[in-house]
Structure formats: C-alpha cells, structure tokens
Amino acid sequence: MHKIRLNILGLSVSQTQSGAYALVLAEESGDRRIPIIIGPVEAQAIAIQLEGLKPPRPLTHDLFKNIAVAFDINISEVVIYKLEEGIFFSELVCELGTQEVRIDSRTSDAVALALRFKCPIYTTEEILRKAGIILDPESPSEVEFGHQKPSSTKTESEFERYTVNELTDMMNESINNEDYERASRIRDEINRRKK
C-alpha cells in the first residue's frame, strides 16, 4: 500500500453538525484536504497540543502516552486506512522493541496521539480520491492553523481593556480551570498585541 503523508491544517467548528468540529488534514505534497468531523473532547485534545498549552493534569491522551513511554512502547506512525459510510478508520503503528503492533483507533484519537508522539500521519490514494477536496486558493479559507477564524470582532475586543500581564494571569487561570477554549482566545489576543 502506497502511503501519502498528511499534515494537520487546523480545526474549525463544524458547519454541518452542531457541537462537532472539523479536523482538516492536508496532503503534504498536494492540494487535497480531508475534513473529518470529530467530537468536542477530541477537538480539545488536538487543539491543546497544537496550541502548545500545558494542562495542570494529564488529559486522557497524555495519560496514554505516559503509560506507553513507561513500558517502552512508541507510536511510529498513524495510518488512516479505510473510509466506509463516511467514517474514517485508523490504526496506530506501535513499536515494542523489535516487534511492530497495529492497534485499531478512532481517527480523532489517533491524530491526538500522533501529535503527542510527534509521529507522521498517512493515508492512501483511494481515501484521498474519495474524501479529498481541493480548496479554491483565491477564496479565503475558513480554517486557520489551530483555530477557526473569528466570526465577529467581539472576541478581539473581549480582552481589550486588560494589560498583557493581566491577560497572562487570566490565561494561566483558564488553563488551571481546564477552560482551554478561553485560554486559546486569550493567547491569540496576547500574540496579536506582540505583532
């Protein structure tokens, strides 16, 4: 099977399913994109890693990684190998010494773990033919790396009256309260001011 490497383009709120998110994977050497609908918990696990946020306690995917590392198990790659009735099937390719083990996984969990193990994500030409879309380069994309474009200026002005030091304290408090969405918005405001 010829594998095609994918990169994470970003996450956005799903336009088709309420309460869900769209994870967009991009063909590394091409123009095709694969949008995958995922749940809010998995989206949070992926977003935290993309944003470089450190939760005060390990999330489920962090716990999985800690256990794997403790037992010398490494995930060397993630493969999205099947698409059936709109559902993507993935597997974790794990190494334990010289032994290779493949473990079935939901794609959202596989991507969250790929980020933590810093391993590549692959798919097949067949899946890219079935599910791949090509975005018009002339039209602005609704997906930016790690977050969706703000739909209004409310998010930008929400933190306008605070200093950078106050924002940093608020971001840390949000992380401690496990409100990662708010922490991400505050971090974006801090980064905007630094430009």
C-alpha positions in Angstrom: 0.0 0.0 0.0 1.4 3.4 -1.1 1.1 5.8 1.8 0.6 9.6 1.4 1.6 11.8 4.3 -0.9 14.2 5.8 -0.3 17.4 7.9 -2.8 19.0 10.2 -4.1 22.1 8.6 -6.4 23.1 11.5 -9.7 22.8 13.4 -12.9 24.7 13.0 -16.4 24.5 14.3 -18.4 22.1 12.0 -20.8 23.8 9.7 -22.8 20.6 9.3 -23.1 19.1 12.8 -24.0 21.1 15.9 -21.5 20.7 18.7 -18.9 19.0 16.5 -15.7 20.2 14.9 -14.0 19.7 11.6 -10.4 18.5 11.7 -8.8 19.3 8.4 -5.8 17.2 7.2 -3.8 18.4 4.2 -1.9 16.3 1.7 1.8 17.1 2.3 2.8 17.2 -1.4 -0.5 18.2 -3.0 -3.6 20.4 -2.8 -6.2 17.9 -1.4 -7.7 18.3 2.0 -9.6 15.8 4.1 -12.2 17.2 6.5 -13.1 14.8 9.4 -15.9 15.5 11.8 -14.8 14.9 15.4 -16.3 15.4 18.9 -15.5 18.3 21.2 -13.4 16.3 23.6 -11.1 15.0 20.8 -11.0 18.5 19.3 -9.9 19.9 22.7 -7.2 17.2 23.0 -5.9 18.1 19.5 -6.2 21.9 20.0 -4.3 21.8 23.3 -1.4 20.1 21.6 -1.5 22.4 18.5 -1.6 25.5 20.7 1.3 24.3 23.0 -0.9 24.6 26.1 0.0 22.5 29.2 -3.0 21.3 31.2 -2.4 21.1 35.0 -3.3 17.4 35.0 -2.8 14.9 32.2 -5.7 14.5 29.8 -6.6 11.0 28.6 -4.3 11.1 25.6 -1.4 12.4 27.8 -2.1 9.6 30.2 -2.0 7.1 27.3 1.4 8.5 26.2 2.8 8.4 29.8 1.8 4.7 30.1 3.2 3.8 26.7 6.5 5.6 27.4 6.7 3.9 30.9 6.5 0.5 29.1 8.9 1.4 26.2 6.1 1.5 23.6 6.4 4.0 20.8 3.9 5.0 18.2 5.9 5.3 15.0 3.0 6.4 12.7 -0.7 6.7 12.3 -2.4 5.3 9.2 -6.0 6.3 8.0 -6.6 3.1 6.1 -10.3 2.9 5.3 -13.3 5.1 4.7 -16.7 3.4 5.0 -20.1 5.2 5.0 -18.4 8.5 5.9 -16.4 7.0 8.8 -12.6 7.0 8.7 -10.8 4.0 10.2 -7.3 4.4 11.5 -4.6 2.4 13.2 -1.7 3.2 15.4 1.6 1.5 14.4 3.3 0.8 17.6 6.9 -0.4 18.3 7.8 -2.5 21.3 11.5 -3.4 20.9 11.7 -5.1 17.5 8.0 -6.0 17.5 5.5 -4.0 15.5 1.9 -4.0 16.6 -1.0 -2.3 14.9 -3.9 -1.1 17.0 -7.3 0.0 15.7 -8.2 3.5 16.7 -10.7 6.3 16.1 -9.1 8.8 13.7 -9.6 11.7 16.2 -7.8 9.7 18.9 -5.1 8.6 16.5 -4.4 12.2 15.5 -4.3 13.4 19.1 -1.7 10.7 19.9 0.3 11.4 16.7 0.7 15.0 17.9 1.9 13.7 21.3 4.3 11.1 19.9 5.4 13.5 17.1 4.9 10.8 14.5 3.6 11.1 10.9 0.0 10.6 9.8 -0.6 8.8 6.5 -3.5 7.8 4.3 -4.0 6.1 0.9 -4.6 7.5 -2.6 -8.0 5.7 -2.5 -9.1 7.7 0.5 -7.9 10.9 -0.9 -9.8 10.2 -4.1 -13.0 9.5 -2.1 -12.8 12.2 0.6 -10.3 14.7 -0.6 -11.4 18.2 -1.6 -9.4 21.0 -3.2 -9.9 24.4 -1.7 -10.0 27.4 -4.1 -6.7 29.2 -3.5 -8.4 32.5 -4.4 -11.0 32.3 -1.7 -10.0 32.9 1.9 -10.0 29.7 3.9 -12.3 29.4 6.9 -9.6 27.2 8.6 -6.5 28.7 10.1 -3.9 26.7 11.9 -5.2 25.6 15.3 -8.4 27.6 15.3 -11.3 28.9 13.3 -11.4 32.5 12.0 -13.3 34.8 14.4 -16.8 35.4 13.1 -17.0 38.8 14.7 -14.8 41.4 16.4 -16.4 40.5 19.8 -13.6 38.0 20.6 -10.9 40.6 19.8 -12.5 43.3 21.9 -13.4 41.0 24.8 -9.9 41.3 26.3 -9.1 44.8 25.0 -9.1 46.5 28.4 -6.6 44.2 30.1 -2.8 44.5 30.1 -0.6 41.7 28.8 0.3 40.8 32.3 -3.3 40.6 33.3 -4.0 38.5 30.2 -1.2 36.1 31.0 -2.6 35.6 34.5 -6.1 35.1 33.0 -4.7 32.6 30.5 -3.0 30.6 33.3 -6.2 30.7 35.4 -8.2 29.4 32.4 -5.7 26.5 31.9 -5.9 25.6 35.6 -9.7 25.6 35.3 -9.4 23.5 32.1 -11.1 26.1 30.0 -8.8 25.7 27.1 -11.0 27.4 24.6 -10.9 30.6 26.6 -7.1 30.2 27.2 -6.7 29.9 23.4 -8.6 33.1 22.8 -6.5 35.0 25.4 -3.3 33.6 23.9 -4.4 34.9 20.5 -5.0 38.3 22.0 -1.5 38.3 23.6 0.1 37.3 20.3 -1.9 39.9 18.4 -0.5 42.6 20.6 3.1 41.4 20.2 2.9 41.9 16.4 
